[in-house]
Amino acid sequence: MPKVTFPRMGESWRAFKMLLEDLGNEVVVPPRPNKRTLDFGVRHSPEFACFPLKILMGTYLESIEMGADTIVTTGGVGPCRAGEYAMLHQKILNDLGYDLKMIVFEPPRLYPFNFIKNVWALNKARISIREIIAHIKRAWRKLQALDNAEKLSHVVRPREVKRGTTTTVYRKVLEWISEAYTTEEIVEAEAAALEALRGIPQDFSKDVLKVGIVGEIYVLLEPASNLEIEEILGDLGVEVERSMFLTGWTRDNTWNETTQGLTVKEAASPYLPELVGGHGRDSIGHTILYAGRGFDGIIQLAPFTCIPEIVARTILPRVSKDYNIPVLTFFLDEQTGKAGMTTRLEAFTDLMRRKKRFHDVSTCLTG
Ligand code: SF4
């Protein structure tokens, strides 16, 4: 039986593992990226490759060490390098002597036959289409439950009475959702998870700031790649709202783009009417929408050398000025350190608090 792995993006692996096992595959869960992963990835990737490509390279090598021989991943369209990732990874891995199978899912909206062919290739249990659809629906429900628990943790963390409680409870409830199998169990586990998070003692008199996080999908979704920025901000008394979750991105890239996706494009169009690839245009659109909702600041997360986010970064100072909202950009790579990031976030938090108090002018910084 083939041993299947996939890119690790936050906690979504819990739903993907369940789905792939339901289809009759043996799954190698990709390990959480760490220093060793990065060292591996950097060593075996082109120097100027995007940061996510390097982390994924390291993750794949670690998964291969654990026995994986098949990688399931996504392709992509548009004017950036994302669509070439799978091919490049496969070429590098082949050059390193690994004979791997790569199953690449292109956006089903544009390539429906690719989707059907790939699902069938993964259907080792040879179950019916009806059963496959039921398994996909259940995995989707699990993804939603995971996203909902994470969203609530972002609201609770800055208000918690005892620092660290939210993170402890959040890790525990993830296991509950993970262990749930039937739809009923998933719904029950989600309800229990949300209740446990809401039950954390909170101080509602705290002056909590609200920050929107925008940027490239991988560094938004995988905490190991952004040095757990959401936790750092929560500990600094900042509630974060992330512009992208896997469920939202999947909805916009499967059968139909949602009205939410269209609104983001509309908001961005006076500044950036063109598709620049990746999520550059979304970063502009979300910044404008967050400003309209009265957020205190924006943080842009961009992989080093990511062209779409560099384009967005050149436009954000104008957006920041026009909408009077501070914006801080982090270009992330293997050199980025947590201590330096924390110091910049502390300074940004001070700036937002002062601005809130004195209605200061806009600011756009690069971290
Ligand atoms: S979006 Fe940015 S980081 Fe991702 S592949 Fe494109 S250029 Fe690279």
Residues whose N, C-alpha, C, O or C-beta is under 5 A from the ligand:
A	BS01	SF4	C50 C80 R81 A82 E216 G278 H279 P303 T305 C306 I307 P308
